[in-house]
């Protein structure tokens, strides 16, 4: 399976400082935290929106890359 052929959306998150927190939020009647990760400067995580993940919250300085474009958390 390639990223282009997947029906789910992928997000690349690159930490620009130590301690960047990534939190996955559930979908459904109540929004809940279901997963969290901490990244140090230079680390990269590829996250995916699925039937369980409807939102991703990012704390700290990071670069976020999607097929729709790029955004930084510190602008």
FENVEN-V340017 format. One record per residue. N is the residue number from 1. RES is the residue in one letter. PHI is phi in whole degrees, -180 to 180 (NA if undefined). Layout:
BEGIN
N & RES & PHI
N & RES & PHI
END
This chain:
BEGIN
1 & X & NA
2 & X & -104
3 & X & -61
4 & X & -67
5 & X & -89
6 & X & -78
7 & X & -84
8 & X & -96
9 & X & -84
10 & X & -109
11 & X & -133
12 & X & -100
13 & X & -123
14 & X & -114
15 & X & -73
16 & X & -104
17 & X & -153
18 & X & -71
19 & X & 84
20 & X & -69
21 & X & -106
22 & X & -118
23 & X & -123
24 & X & -90
25 & X & -113
26 & X & -80
27 & X & -105
28 & X & 122
29 & X & -61
30 & X & -118
31 & X & -81
32 & X & -136
33 & X & -72
34 & X & -126
35 & X & -162
36 & X & -142
37 & X & -138
38 & X & -118
39 & X & -117
40 & X & -99
41 & X & -50
42 & X & 91
43 & X & -75
44 & X & -127
45 & X & -127
46 & X & -107
47 & X & -109
48 & X & -132
49 & X & -81
50 & X & -132
51 & X & -67
52 & X & -102
53 & X & -106
54 & X & -109
55 & X & -152
56 & X & -130
57 & X & -106
58 & X & -125
59 & X & -116
60 & X & 110
61 & X & -78
62 & X & -152
63 & X & -107
64 & X & -115
65 & X & -123
66 & X & -130
67 & X & -69
68 & X & -90
69 & X & 141
70 & X & -123
71 & X & -148
72 & X & -115
73 & X & -81
74 & X & -113
75 & X & -69
END
